[in-house]
């Protein structure tokens, strides 16, 4: 029997038929593992699917009620096996989306914005209202989507979509909304609400002290939760809600956990009932708070994920944590995890504390600082700092500058060992244009100002070499002598707007000591199905210029403690290194790998290792890689350039399930004259991984 069954049951009367919401089932795949059925008489649509990879394993089902003013999720059910009865986990659940709409300041940098303070201007909050007008169901072999038109949230309108994934009890719920208004920025809260009294209690993990519970009648309140996850326990099982791990968090300077979850009764005085969900704090860190771009005419996709089952809450939280490897970057044989651009200012803190105490003793709380513990817990092997990020540093006299550098080098050495390297680095922001990052393969003493009478190089009585830098030529000579690397920090945005484009013809940019640019998901725009397109576009441009440049991941945040929401803001670089260098021996192999491009960048959920160009007997080479992932994949993209054009080829990966791996091979686009090619892979939550460009000629 065809696994996709179409049930068009008789209506109670002709009037009922006229009143029924139109449902289009023509997009269902005949070989799908998910069954989508419709009962015309009751306006119910049911999706039923295997919740594990075992043929005899559990099945999940969600029944949607399309009737006006009825809770959309009529029933969530679970069947433990083929011969067991179906268990109702929850009934009459309503998805909740609250849109916060503010005004974007487009004067300074247009939509390529970070330096905006949307939270300081008037904004409005609009609970989304769904009045089903029409429904379209589509499916592939391993997933199904039900799209319901008729969603309105203030000046935004669109549809509500639910996507179901074979092999797990995972559902993606998305408000898809657009507006015609100009200059809008947005945030959204989302969740699930059940009628009052149906829930038993709530569970979450506090990032400071672990498991917490609250009774069902708890007034709605904000919670800081590990894995951005909250559980609503019910008599028949539980429902767990969490956001996309990285795409949800708009860029900020600080990675504190501002409380990204909510639990309790009557949230925001919208839908009456008990619920759980996620939220975006409008004030952020109260510095630059740019929110999310919402250009007119773009479809903003505002998802949450929810899971359900009959296990206990601890098991459900653990199941969600697997999607981010417990908020850790998974070890990969032959690779080391490297992360860059952190303004933790440990050195300046220590100097100030010693000055205040009139003692050179090391304060107890700085012996193993919180940021080091946070990085170690996240599975990071190497951290590259970006210290002394203030306007005074370039003006410092030689003695004060050298004291800071020496202490940074000493502390990096002290805090490193054979399993973790803390590497000195700075964001100097002088001489070149825009902001940039420095990275040397060993401790280097250099002063950022050079009076006319000062020589470029000095040697102290102790035999130390000191460089005095006062121009782009000095910077380049320093990098060449010390085999260092430099690159654009937050290229084409923030204080690097217009760079490196403006100096693409300079000697220092063309030098192999200029690596390229750093990648970060900034700005935020939920109409995009990838993160960080700003830098990926620049990476393609630079290599079309013939510059042979790289893009490494950067994070660019300030203070860090173990209870912060660091993982959601992070990306990392997997460097092809067999072993970790020792601090005392220098770390030239790290810079060599960056320069050669033998690394990939990832948000953590996707590993794309060993990407290479494979030349067979045919005229067109292929691109191959080893992929591993947690959340189901969405697509891969092969991007290539010929020096002028950029060619893109998208490869659908909707056949993938959660927690898989495969050898990936696809032909390079059959275009004449292509010079370079790279690979990017993205999952259903917007998480991604990408290789560096590889030469084709």
WOLIN-V496091 format. One record per residue. N is the residue number from 1. RES is the residue in one letter. OMEGA is omega in whole degrees, -180 to 180 (none if undefined). Layout:
BEGIN
N_RES_OMEGA + N_RES_OMEGA
END
This chain:
BEGIN
1_X_177 + 2_X_-177 + 3_X_176 + 4_X_-174 + 5_X_180 + 6_X_179 + 7_X_174 + 8_X_-174 + 9_X_-178 + 10_X_177 + 11_X_-179 + 12_X_-179 + 13_X_176 + 14_X_180 + 15_X_178 + 16_X_179 + 17_X_179 + 18_X_-177 + 19_X_-175 + 20_X_177 + 21_X_179 + 22_X_-180 + 23_X_-179 + 24_X_180 + 25_X_-174 + 26_X_-179 + 27_X_180 + 28_X_-179 + 29_X_-178 + 30_X_-178 + 31_X_-176 + 32_X_174 + 33_X_-178 + 34_X_-180 + 35_X_178 + 36_X_-178 + 37_X_-179 + 38_X_175 + 39_X_-175 + 40_X_-175 + 41_X_-175 + 42_X_-177 + 43_X_179 + 44_X_173 + 45_X_-178 + 46_X_173 + 47_X_-177 + 48_X_-175 + 49_X_177 + 50_X_-178 + 51_X_174 + 52_X_180 + 53_X_-180 + 54_X_179 + 55_X_179 + 56_X_-176 + 57_X_-176 + 58_X_174 + 59_X_178 + 60_X_176 + 61_X_176 + 62_X_177 + 63_X_-178 + 64_X_177 + 65_X_-176 + 66_X_-180 + 67_X_-179 + 68_X_175 + 69_X_174 + 70_X_174 + 71_X_-174 + 72_X_-176 + 73_X_-177 + 74_X_-176 + 75_X_169 + 76_X_-172 + 77_X_-175 + 78_X_176 + 79_X_-173 + 80_X_-179 + 81_X_-175 + 82_X_-175 + 83_X_-179 + 84_X_-180 + 85_X_177 + 86_X_-179 + 87_X_175 + 88_X_178 + 89_X_-180 + 90_X_176 + 91_X_173 + 92_X_174 + 93_X_178 + 94_X_172 + 95_X_-179 + 96_X_170 + 97_X_175 + 98_X_-178 + 99_X_173 + 100_X_-174 + 101_X_177 + 102_X_-177 + 103_X_179 + 104_X_171 + 105_X_-176 + 106_X_-172 + 107_X_-171 + 108_X_-175 + 109_X_-180 + 110_X_-179 + 111_X_177 + 112_X_-162 + 113_X_163 + 114_X_-176 + 115_X_176 + 116_X_-180 + 117_X_-176 + 118_X_-176 + 119_X_-180 + 120_X_180 + 121_X_-179 + 122_X_177 + 123_X_179 + 124_X_177 + 125_X_-176 + 126_X_171 + 127_X_-180 + 128_X_179 + 129_X_180 + 130_X_172 + 131_X_-172 + 132_X_178 + 133_X_176 + 134_X_-176 + 135_X_173 + 136_X_178 + 137_X_177 + 138_X_178 + 139_X_168 + 140_X_-178 + 141_X_-171 + 142_X_177 + 143_X_179 + 144_X_180 + 145_X_174 + 146_X_-178 + 147_X_-175 + 148_X_178 + 149_X_176 + 150_X_-180 + 151_X_-179 + 152_X_174 + 153_X_-178 + 154_X_-179 + 155_X_179 + 156_X_178 + 157_X_-180 + 158_X_-173 + 159_X_175 + 160_X_-176 + 161_X_174 + 162_X_179 + 163_X_-176 + 164_X_-172 + 165_X_177 + 166_X_177 + 167_X_178 + 168_X_178 + 169_X_-176 + 170_X_178 + 171_X_173 + 172_X_-180 + 173_X_-174 + 174_X_163 + 175_X_-180 + 176_X_-168 + 177_X_176 + 178_X_179 + 179_X_174 + 180_X_-178 + 181_X_178 + 182_X_167 + 183_X_-179 + 184_X_171 + 185_X_-174 + 186_X_165 + 187_X_174 + 188_X_168 + 189_X_-179 + 190_X_179 + 191_X_179 + 192_X_-179 + 193_X_179 + 194_X_-179 + 195_X_-177 + 196_X_176 + 197_X_-179 + 198_X_-179 + 199_X_177 + 200_X_177 + 201_X_179 + 202_X_179 + 203_X_174 + 204_X_177 + 205_X_176 + 206_X_-177 + 207_X_179 + 208_X_-170 + 209_X_168 + 210_X_-170 + 211_X_175 + 212_X_173 + 213_X_176 + 214_X_180 + 215_X_-175 + 216_X_-177 + 217_X_177 + 218_X_175 + 219_X_-177 + 220_X_-176 + 221_X_-179 + 222_X_178 + 223_X_167 + 224_X_-174 + 225_X_172 + 226_X_-179 + 227_X_177 + 228_X_-165 + 229_X_174 + 230_X_-177 + 231_X_171 + 232_X_179 + 233_X_-177 + 234_X_179 + 235_X_-177 + 236_X_-178 + 237_X_179 + 238_X_175 + 239_X_-177 + 240_X_-177 + 241_X_176 + 242_X_-180 + 243_X_167 + 244_X_-169 + 245_X_-177 + 246_X_-175 + 247_X_-175 + 248_X_-173 + 249_X_177 + 250_X_-173 + 251_X_177 + 252_X_177 + 253_X_-177 + 254_X_-175 + 255_X_176 + 256_X_171 + 257_X_-176 + 258_X_-178 + 259_X_-176 + 260_X_178 + 261_X_172 + 262_X_176 + 263_X_167 + 264_X_-170 + 265_X_170 + 266_X_-179 + 267_X_177 + 268_X_179 + 269_X_-180 + 270_X_180 + 271_X_178 + 272_X_177 + 273_X_-179 + 274_X_-176 + 275_X_176 + 276_X_178 + 277_X_-180 + 278_X_-178 + 279_X_175 + 280_X_-178 + 281_X_-175 + 282_X_-176 + 283_X_178 + 284_X_180 + 285_X_178 + 286_X_172 + 287_X_170 + 288_X_-173 + 289_X_-168 + 290_X_-176 + 291_X_-173 + 292_X_178 + 293_X_174 + 294_X_-179 + 295_X_-179 + 296_X_178 + 297_X_179 + 298_X_176 + 299_X_180 + 300_X_-179 + 301_X_-171 + 302_X_-171 + 303_X_156 + 304_X_171 + 305_X_168 + 306_X_176 + 307_X_174 + 308_X_-179 + 309_X_-176 + 310_X_177 + 311_X_179 + 312_X_-175 + 313_X_-180 + 314_X_179 + 315_X_179 + 316_X_177 + 317_X_177 + 318_X_179 + 319_X_177 + 320_X_-179 + 321_X_178 + 322_X_-179 + 323_X_176 + 324_X_-179 + 325_X_-177 + 326_X_-177 + 327_X_175 + 328_X_175 + 329_X_-169 + 330_X_175 + 331_X_-180 + 332_X_-178 + 333_X_179 + 334_X_-179 + 335_X_173 + 336_X_-175 + 337_X_-175 + 338_X_178 + 339_X_-168 + 340_X_171 + 341_X_177 + 342_X_178 + 343_X_-178 + 344_X_177 + 345_X_178 + 346_X_-178 + 347_X_-180 + 348_X_176 + 349_X_-178 + 350_X_178 + 351_X_-179 + 352_X_-180 + 353_X_180 + 354_X_179 + 355_X_-179 + 356_X_-179 + 357_X_-177 + 358_X_-177 + 359_X_176 + 360_X_180 + 361_X_179 + 362_X_179 + 363_X_-174 + 364_X_-176 + 365_X_178 + 366_X_179 + 367_X_173 + 368_X_-171 + 369_X_-179 + 370_X_-178 + 371_X_178 + 372_X_178 + 373_X_179 + 374_X_-180 + 375_X_179 + 376_X_180 + 377_X_-179 + 378_X_178 + 379_X_-178 + 380_X_179 + 381_X_-176 + 382_X_177 + 383_X_178 + 384_X_-177 + 385_X_173 + 386_X_-169 + 387_X_176 + 388_X_-176 + 389_X_177 + 390_X_-174 + 391_X_-178 + 392_X_-173 + 393_X_-179 + 394_X_-177 + 395_X_-173 + 396_X_172 + 397_X_-173 + 398_X_-175 + 399_X_-179 + 400_X_179 + 401_X_-178 + 402_X_178 + 403_X_178 + 404_X_-179 + 405_X_-178 + 406_X_180 + 407_X_177 + 408_X_180 + 409_X_-180 + 410_X_-179 + 411_X_177 + 412_X_178 + 413_X_-178 + 414_X_-175 + 415_X_177 + 416_X_173 + 417_X_-175 + 418_X_179 + 419_X_-176 + 420_X_178 + 421_X_172 + 422_X_-169 + 423_X_-180 + 424_X_177 + 425_X_-177 + 426_X_168 + 427_X_-169 + 428_X_172 + 429_X_174 + 430_X_171 + 431_X_-173 + 432_X_-171 + 433_X_-176 + 434_X_179 + 435_X_-179 + 436_X_-176 + 437_X_175 + 438_X_180 + 439_X_180 + 440_X_-179 + 441_X_177 + 442_X_176 + 443_X_179 + 444_X_177 + 445_X_180 + 446_X_-178 + 447_X_-168 + 448_X_176 + 449_X_-177 + 450_X_174 + 451_X_-175 + 452_X_-177 + 453_X_-174 + 454_X_176 + 455_X_179 + 456_X_-177 + 457_X_173 + 458_X_175 + 459_X_-178 + 460_X_175 + 461_X_179 + 462_X_178 + 463_X_178 + 464_X_175 + 465_X_179 + 466_X_179 + 467_X_174 + 468_X_-170 + 469_X_-178 + 470_X_-177 + 471_X_175 + 472_X_179 + 473_X_177 + 474_X_180 + 475_X_-178 + 476_X_-180 + 477_X_177 + 478_X_-180 + 479_X_-180 + 480_X_-179 + 481_X_-174 + 482_X_177 + 483_X_-178 + 484_X_175 + 485_X_174 + 486_X_178 + 487_X_-180 + 488_X_171 + 489_X_-179 + 490_X_-178 + 491_X_175 + 492_X_177 + 493_X_-178 + 494_X_-180 + 495_X_175 + 496_X_177 + 497_X_-179 + 498_X_179 + 499_X_9 + 500_X_-177 + 501_X_-174 + 502_X_-180 + 503_X_-177 + 504_X_-179 + 505_X_-178 + 506_X_179 + 507_X_-177 + 508_X_178 + 509_X_-179 + 510_X_-179 + 511_X_173 + 512_X_176 + 513_X_174 + 514_X_-171 + 515_X_-177 + 516_X_-176 + 517_X_-179 + 518_X_-173 + 519_X_174 + 520_X_179 + 521_X_-176 + 522_X_-1 + 523_X_177 + 524_X_177 + 525_X_-173 + 526_X_172 + 527_X_179 + 528_X_178 + 529_X_173 + 530_X_175 + 531_X_168 + 532_X_-179 + 533_X_179 + 534_X_-176 + 535_X_177 + 536_X_175 + 537_X_178 + 538_X_178 + 539_X_178 + 540_X_180 + 541_X_-177 + 542_X_-179 + 543_X_171 + 544_X_173 + 545_X_-176 + 546_X_-171 + 547_X_179 + 548_X_-175 + 549_X_-177 + 550_X_171 + 551_X_177 + 552_X_-179 + 553_X_174 + 554_X_-179 + 555_X_172 + 556_X_172 + 557_X_-176 + 558_X_-171 + 559_X_-179 + 560_X_173 + 561_X_-177 + 562_X_-178 + 563_X_179 + 564_X_175 + 565_X_-175 + 566_X_-172 + 567_X_-178 + 568_X_180 + 569_X_-168 + 570_X_157 + 571_X_-179 + 572_X_176 + 573_X_174 + 574_X_-177 + 575_X_179 + 576_X_-179 + 577_X_179 + 578_X_-178 + 579_X_-180 + 580_X_176 + 581_X_173 + 582_X_-177 + 583_X_-177 + 584_X_180 + 585_X_-174 + 586_X_-175 + 587_X_178 + 588_X_179 + 589_X_179 + 590_X_180 + 591_X_179 + 592_X_179 + 593_X_177 + 594_X_-178 + 595_X_-178 + 596_X_-179 + 597_X_-179 + 598_X_178 + 599_X_172 + 600_X_-179 + 601_X_-179 + 602_X_170 + 603_X_174 + 604_X_-175 + 605_X_-180 + 606_X_172 + 607_X_-179 + 608_X_-172 + 609_X_173 + 610_X_176 + 611_X_-178 + 612_X_174 + 613_X_-179 + 614_X_-179 + 615_X_179 + 616_X_-179 + 617_X_-178 + 618_X_-178 + 619_X_-175 + 620_X_177 + 621_X_177 + 622_X_174 + 623_X_-179 + 624_X_178 + 625_X_172 + 626_X_-177 + 627_X_169 + 628_X_-174 + 629_X_177 + 630_X_176 + 631_X_180 + 632_X_-180 + 633_X_177 + 634_X_-178 + 635_X_169 + 636_X_179 + 637_X_172 + 638_X_-177 + 639_X_-178 + 640_X_-179 + 641_X_-179 + 642_X_-176 + 643_X_178 + 644_X_-177 + 645_X_169 + 646_X_-178 + 647_X_-179 + 648_X_177 + 649_X_-178 + 650_X_-178 + 651_X_-178 + 652_X_179 + 653_X_-178 + 654_X_175 + 655_X_-175 + 656_X_173 + 657_X_174 + 658_X_174 + 659_X_180 + 660_X_173 + 661_X_179 + 662_X_169 + 663_X_-177 + 664_X_174 + 665_X_177 + 666_X_-180 + 667_X_172 + 668_X_180 + 669_X_-176 + 670_X_179 + 671_X_-180 + 672_X_170 + 673_X_-180 + 674_X_-176 + 675_X_-176 + 676_X_-179 + 677_X_175 + 678_X_-178 + 679_X_171 + 680_X_-179 + 681_X_-175 + 682_X_179 + 683_X_-172 + 684_X_178 + 685_X_-178 + 686_X_175 + 687_X_-175 + 688_X_173 + 689_X_178 + 690_X_178 + 691_X_170 + 692_X_180 + 693_X_178 + 694_X_-177 + 695_X_174 + 696_X_-178 + 697_X_none
END
